[in-house]
Amino acid sequence: MDFRYFDNAATTKIKEEVLDEMLPYLKEEYGNASSLYTIGRSAKRAIEKARKQVAELINANPEEIYFTSCGSESDNTAIKGIATAYRKKGKHIITSKIEHPAVLHTCQVLEKQGFRVTYLNVTKDGVIDLEQLKRTISMDTILITIMTANNEIGTIQPIEEIARIAKMYNIIFHTDAVQACGNMNIDVKKMGIDSLSLSGHKINAPKGIGALYVKKGIEFERLIDGGHQENNKRAGTENVAQIVGLGKACEIAKNNLEQHINYLTELRDYYISQVTEKIENTKLNGTIKNRLPGNANICFDGAVGETMLLKLDEQGICVSTGSACSSGSTEPSHVLTAIGLNEKQANSSIRTTFGEENTKEDVDFLINNLERIVYEIRTNKEKTT
């Protein structure tokens, strides 16, 4: 069966150009980048080229980029590393209630180590209250970590304003930009970002590779001990092929950003308008403004999200009920409950995230099947009650 994929927030397909760039480093260019002979130096040059490509996507300096295994490792390294490095200055961290588990669980671990964490509320559109942020800041606040864009509802936070507040109080600002990088313009210098996490498999690079940006002059403790790789901040033999793939993906994303955004926005807006028009009792979760271009999270009142997902899967359609990292949980989405949905509404929501390979015909196929499936679920439910 052919399938139509609408879960690009969970992962994306590797681009052919990215794979082509990687292949030599899985075959003939197999040298260890820490070795001094020719193929070792070749691997080292490839890594430094990729570091520059990643830096250019977010307007950072190459020496401020550190390669990791994924976005979660980047979040952990930034939050734990900065908190540990500055714990003599203070032990207060501020985050939000709708962060990715990689941030929330990291903060919970730090709480057990004596740190104090404030979890900010969000509006019904999933945006933090800047005034609440200001009121929460205290003398011992050392770190603010707020995601650039939410992985479930696509809400984009007022990053420049948050960074401005952080700078005003001499607080370090980290942002989880895993969903945002490659889907919106990010300039760490202009936006005032001190630290940023990104992940390869969200931008058509392979799984198992990520990067962390830390502004020059900001200290952070290493999590992995061993060798002196990554400027002595992350020990371990470099995964050269994956790093090369991430670099190429960042280069492509930078060069095609405007076209990418416009195309996904068109598909997203068409899908939302058609679904809310054709299917009764549907509601967009989050705001249509300041939203990632490919993200549409909709509540279908009276239809269980998991049932919709499985019935769509029978038709070769891939969607999600929320974050892929929380798919094994039986609890309602913490993001959807934070924006005011009750448990029933949260469990009746479907996240659809579009990619460049999707077409308008694909979207029509999705909408037609959704219309039929939602009707069947609601009708059968009525018959059994």
C-alpha positions as CSV (number, residue, x, y, z in Angstrom):
1,M,0.0,0.0,0.0
2,D,1.2,3.5,-0.8
3,F,1.2,5.8,2.2
4,R,0.8,9.5,2.6
5,Y,3.0,10.9,5.4
6,F,1.7,13.9,7.5
7,D,3.9,13.5,10.6
8,N,7.0,15.6,9.8
9,A,7.1,17.0,13.3
10,A,8.0,13.5,14.5
11,T,10.6,12.9,11.8
12,T,11.4,13.8,8.2
13,K,12.7,11.8,5.2
14,I,16.4,12.1,4.4
15,K,16.9,14.2,1.3
16,E,18.8,12.5,-1.5
17,E,21.4,15.3,-1.6
18,V,22.0,14.7,2.2
19,L,22.5,11.0,1.7
20,D,24.8,11.5,-1.2
21,E,27.0,13.8,0.9
22,M,27.1,11.2,3.7
23,L,27.9,8.1,1.7
24,P,31.7,8.7,1.2
25,Y,32.1,8.9,4.9
26,L,30.4,5.5,5.4
27,K,32.7,3.9,2.7
28,E,36.1,5.1,1.6
29,E,36.4,8.2,3.9
30,Y,36.3,6.2,7.1
31,G,39.1,7.9,9.0
32,N,38.9,8.9,12.6
33,A,38.8,12.7,12.8
34,S,41.2,12.6,15.8
35,S,43.9,10.9,13.7
36,L,46.7,12.9,12.1
37,Y,47.1,10.9,8.8
38,T,45.4,11.9,5.5
39,I,42.0,10.2,5.9
40,G,41.8,11.4,9.5
41,R,42.5,15.0,8.5
42,S,39.9,14.6,5.7
43,A,37.2,13.6,8.3
44,K,38.2,16.6,10.5
45,R,37.8,19.0,7.5
46,A,34.4,17.5,6.8
47,I,33.3,18.1,10.4
48,E,34.5,21.7,10.3
49,K,32.7,22.3,7.1
50,A,29.4,20.9,8.6
51,R,30.0,23.1,11.7
52,K,30.1,26.1,9.5
53,Q,26.9,25.0,7.6
54,V,25.0,24.6,10.9
55,A,26.3,27.9,12.1
56,E,25.1,29.7,9.0
57,L,21.6,28.4,9.3
58,I,21.2,30.3,12.6
59,N,23.8,33.1,12.1
60,A,26.2,31.8,14.7
61,N,30.0,31.5,14.7
62,P,31.2,28.0,13.8
63,E,33.2,27.7,17.1
64,E,29.9,28.1,19.0
65,I,28.4,24.9,17.5
66,Y,28.8,21.6,19.3
67,F,27.6,18.3,17.7
68,T,25.5,16.0,19.8
69,S,23.4,12.8,19.2
70,C,20.0,14.5,19.1
71,G,17.9,17.4,20.3
72,S,17.3,15.8,23.7
73,E,21.0,15.5,24.3
74,S,21.4,19.2,23.3
75,D,18.7,20.2,25.7
76,N,20.2,18.2,28.5
77,T,23.7,19.5,27.8
78,A,22.6,23.1,27.7
79,I,20.3,23.1,30.8
80,K,22.3,20.8,33.1
81,G,25.6,22.2,31.8
82,I,24.7,25.8,32.3
83,A,22.9,25.2,35.6
84,T,26.0,23.3,37.0
85,A,28.4,26.0,35.8
86,Y,26.5,28.9,37.4
87,R,25.1,27.2,40.5
88,K,27.3,29.4,42.8
89,K,25.5,32.4,41.3
90,G,22.0,31.0,41.8
91,K,19.8,27.9,41.6
92,H,16.6,29.2,40.0
93,I,15.5,28.2,36.5
94,I,12.4,29.4,34.6
95,T,10.7,27.3,31.9
96,S,7.1,26.8,30.6
97,K,4.5,24.1,31.1
98,I,4.5,23.2,27.4
99,E,8.1,22.3,26.9
100,H,9.3,19.1,25.3
101,P,9.9,16.3,27.8
102,A,13.6,16.7,27.2
103,V,13.4,20.1,28.9
104,L,10.7,19.3,31.5
105,H,12.3,16.1,32.7
106,T,15.7,17.7,32.8
107,C,14.4,20.4,35.0
108,Q,12.7,17.9,37.3
109,V,16.1,16.1,37.7
110,L,17.7,19.4,38.6
111,E,15.0,20.0,41.2
112,K,16.1,16.8,42.9
113,Q,19.6,18.3,43.0
114,G,18.5,21.4,44.8
115,F,17.6,23.7,42.0
116,R,14.3,25.6,42.1
117,V,12.3,25.6,38.8
118,T,9.3,27.8,37.9
119,Y,7.0,26.5,35.2
120,L,5.2,29.4,33.5
121,N,1.5,29.1,32.5
122,V,0.5,29.7,28.8
123,T,-2.5,31.3,27.3
124,K,-5.2,29.4,25.4
125,D,-3.0,30.0,22.3
126,G,0.0,28.4,23.9
127,V,2.0,31.6,24.5
128,I,3.7,32.6,27.8
129,D,2.8,35.8,29.6
130,L,5.8,38.1,29.5
131,E,4.6,39.9,32.6
132,Q,4.5,36.7,34.5
133,L,8.0,35.9,33.4
134,K,9.2,39.3,34.8
135,R,7.4,38.7,38.1
136,T,9.0,35.2,38.4
137,I,12.6,36.4,38.1
138,S,14.5,36.6,41.3
139,M,18.0,37.4,42.5
140,D,19.1,33.8,42.0
141,T,17.6,33.2,38.6
142,I,20.4,31.9,36.3
143,L,18.6,30.4,33.3
144,I,15.5,30.9,31.3
145,T,14.7,28.0,28.9
146,I,11.7,28.5,26.6
147,M,11.1,26.6,23.4
148,T,11.0,28.6,20.1
149,A,8.0,26.7,18.7
150,N,5.9,24.0,20.3
151,N,6.2,20.5,18.8
152,E,2.5,19.7,19.3
153,I,0.5,22.9,18.5
154,G,3.2,24.8,16.5
155,T,2.9,28.0,18.6
156,I,5.9,30.4,18.2
157,Q,7.0,32.2,21.4
158,P,8.0,35.8,21.5
159,I,11.7,34.8,21.6
160,E,13.2,38.3,21.0
161,E,11.2,39.7,23.9
162,I,12.1,36.9,26.2
163,A,15.8,37.3,25.3
164,R,15.5,41.1,26.0
165,I,14.1,40.4,29.4
166,A,16.8,37.8,30.2
167,K,19.5,40.3,29.2
168,M,18.0,43.0,31.3
169,Y,18.4,40.8,34.4
170,N,21.7,39.3,33.3
171,I,20.2,35.8,32.9
172,I,21.2,33.2,30.3
173,F,18.5,32.4,27.8
174,H,18.3,28.9,26.1
175,T,15.8,27.9,23.6
176,D,14.8,24.4,22.3
177,A,14.5,25.2,18.6
178,V,14.2,21.6,17.4
179,Q,10.9,22.2,15.6
180,A,11.7,25.7,14.5
181,C,15.1,25.4,12.8
182,G,14.5,25.0,9.1
183,N,10.8,26.0,9.4
184,M,11.3,29.7,10.4
185,N,14.1,32.3,10.2
186,I,16.3,32.1,13.2
187,D,19.1,34.6,13.8
188,V,20.7,34.0,17.2
189,K,22.5,37.3,17.2
190,K,19.6,39.4,16.2
191,M,17.2,37.5,18.5
192,G,19.5,37.6,21.5
193,I,19.7,33.9,22.0
194,D,22.5,32.6,24.2
195,S,22.0,28.9,23.6
196,L,19.9,26.8,21.2
197,S,19.2,23.1,20.5
198,L,18.5,21.6,17.1
199,S,18.0,18.1,15.7
200,G,18.9,16.6,12.3
201,H,16.0,14.4,11.7
202,K,13.5,17.3,11.8
203,I,15.2,18.9,8.8
204,N,15.7,16.0,6.4
205,A,19.0,14.8,8.0
206,P,19.4,11.4,9.6
207,K,18.2,10.4,13.1
208,G,20.9,10.3,15.7
209,I,22.6,13.7,15.1
210,G,21.9,17.1,16.7
211,A,23.7,20.3,17.5
212,L,23.9,22.7,20.4
213,Y,24.7,26.4,20.0
214,V,26.3,28.2,23.0
215,K,27.3,31.8,22.7
216,K,31.0,32.5,23.2
217,G,31.7,33.4,26.8
218,I,28.9,31.4,28.3
219,E,30.2,28.5,30.4
220,F,28.6,25.0,30.5
221,E,29.8,21.7,32.1
222,R,30.3,18.7,29.9
223,L,28.0,15.7,30.5
224,I,30.2,13.0,28.8
225,D,33.8,12.5,30.0
226,G,36.6,10.9,27.9
227,G,38.5,12.5,25.0
228,H,38.8,16.1,24.0
229,Q,36.4,16.2,21.1
230,E,34.0,19.1,20.5
231,N,36.4,21.6,22.1
232,N,36.6,19.4,25.2
233,K,32.8,19.7,25.7
234,R,31.6,16.3,24.5
235,A,33.8,13.3,24.6
236,G,33.5,10.5,22.0
237,T,34.5,9.6,18.5
238,E,32.7,11.9,16.1
239,N,30.0,10.4,13.9
240,V,31.4,11.9,10.8
241,A,28.8,10.8,8.3
242,Q,25.9,11.9,10.4
243,I,27.6,15.3,11.1
244,V,28.2,15.7,7.3
245,G,24.5,14.9,6.7
246,L,23.3,17.5,9.2
247,G,25.6,20.1,7.7
248,K,24.2,19.5,4.2
249,A,20.6,19.6,5.5
250,C,21.2,22.9,7.2
251,E,22.7,24.3,4.0
252,I,19.7,23.2,2.0
253,A,17.3,24.5,4.6
254,K,19.0,27.9,4.6
255,N,18.9,28.2,0.8
256,N,15.3,27.2,0.4
257,L,13.8,28.7,3.6
258,E,11.4,31.2,2.1
259,Q,10.0,28.8,-0.5
260,H,9.7,26.1,2.1
261,I,7.7,28.3,4.5
262,N,5.4,29.6,1.8
263,Y,4.6,26.1,0.5
264,L,3.9,24.6,3.9
265,T,1.8,27.6,5.0
266,E,-0.4,27.2,1.9
267,L,-1.0,23.5,2.6
268,R,-1.6,24.1,6.3
269,D,-4.1,26.9,5.7
270,Y,-6.0,24.9,3.1
271,Y,-6.2,21.9,5.3
272,I,-7.4,23.9,8.3
273,S,-10.1,25.8,6.3
274,Q,-11.4,22.6,4.6
275,V,-11.5,20.5,7.8
276,T,-13.3,23.2,9.9
277,E,-15.7,23.8,7.1
278,K,-16.5,20.2,6.2
279,I,-16.5,18.6,9.6
280,E,-18.7,19.9,12.4
281,N,-17.5,20.5,15.9
282,T,-13.8,20.9,15.1
283,K,-11.5,23.5,16.6
284,L,-7.9,24.4,15.9
285,N,-5.7,24.0,18.9
286,G,-3.5,27.1,19.3
287,T,-3.4,30.2,17.2
288,I,-3.3,30.5,13.4
289,K,-1.0,33.5,13.9
290,N,2.6,32.9,14.9
291,R,2.4,29.2,14.1
292,L,4.9,26.9,12.4
293,P,4.1,26.8,8.7
294,G,3.4,23.0,8.5
295,N,1.6,22.5,11.8
296,A,-2.2,21.9,12.3
297,N,-3.5,20.5,15.5
298,I,-7.2,20.0,15.5
299,C,-9.7,18.8,18.1
300,F,-12.5,16.6,16.6
301,D,-15.1,16.7,19.4
302,G,-16.7,13.3,20.0
303,A,-14.0,11.2,18.1
304,V,-11.1,9.6,20.0
305,G,-7.8,10.6,18.5
306,E,-6.2,7.2,18.7
307,T,-9.1,5.6,16.9
308,M,-8.9,8.2,14.2
309,L,-5.2,7.6,13.9
310,L,-5.6,3.8,13.5
311,K,-8.4,4.1,11.0
312,L,-6.4,6.6,8.9
313,D,-3.4,4.2,9.1
314,E,-5.6,1.6,7.4
315,Q,-5.8,4.0,4.5
316,G,-2.1,4.5,4.4
317,I,-2.2,7.9,6.1
318,C,0.3,8.8,8.8
319,V,-0.7,11.4,11.4
320,S,-0.1,11.8,15.1
321,T,-2.0,12.4,18.3
322,G,0.8,14.5,19.7
323,S,4.5,14.3,20.4
324,A,6.3,11.1,19.2
325,C,8.3,11.1,22.4
326,S,5.1,10.7,24.4
327,S,3.3,8.2,22.2
328,G,3.5,5.5,24.8
329,S,1.8,7.5,27.5
330,T,-1.9,7.0,28.4
331,E,-2.1,10.5,29.9
332,P,-3.6,13.4,27.9
333,S,-1.1,15.7,26.2
334,H,0.4,18.1,28.8
335,V,0.5,20.8,26.1
336,L,-3.2,20.5,25.3
337,T,-4.3,20.5,28.9
338,A,-2.0,23.5,29.6
339,I,-3.9,25.5,27.0
340,G,-7.2,24.7,28.6
341,L,-8.5,21.5,26.9
342,N,-10.1,19.0,29.2
343,E,-9.0,15.3,29.0
344,K,-11.7,14.4,26.5
345,Q,-10.9,17.2,24.2
346,A,-7.1,16.5,24.4
347,N,-7.7,12.9,23.6
348,S,-9.9,13.9,20.6
349,S,-7.1,15.9,18.9
350,I,-5.0,15.0,15.8
351,R,-1.7,16.7,14.9
352,T,-1.0,17.0,11.2
353,T,2.5,18.3,10.1
354,F,3.2,18.8,6.5
355,G,6.4,18.4,4.5
356,E,7.7,19.4,1.0
357,E,6.7,16.0,-0.4
358,N,3.0,16.5,0.4
359,T,0.7,17.8,-2.4
360,K,-2.7,19.4,-2.4
361,E,-4.0,16.1,-3.7
362,D,-2.5,14.3,-0.7
363,V,-4.3,16.8,1.6
364,D,-7.6,16.3,-0.2
365,F,-7.2,12.5,0.3
366,L,-6.6,13.1,4.0
367,I,-9.6,15.5,4.4
368,N,-12.0,13.1,2.6
369,N,-10.9,10.2,4.8
370,L,-11.1,12.3,7.9
371,E,-14.6,13.4,7.0
372,R,-15.8,9.8,6.6
373,I,-13.9,8.4,9.6
374,V,-15.0,11.1,12.1
375,Y,-18.6,10.6,10.9
376,E,-18.4,6.8,11.4
377,I,-16.8,7.2,14.9
378,R,-19.4,9.7,16.0
379,T,-22.3,7.7,14.6
380,N,-21.2,4.4,16.1
381,K,-20.7,6.1,19.4
382,E,-24.3,7.4,19.3
383,K,-25.6,4.0,18.6
384,T,-23.9,2.4,21.5
385,T,-25.0,5.0,24.1
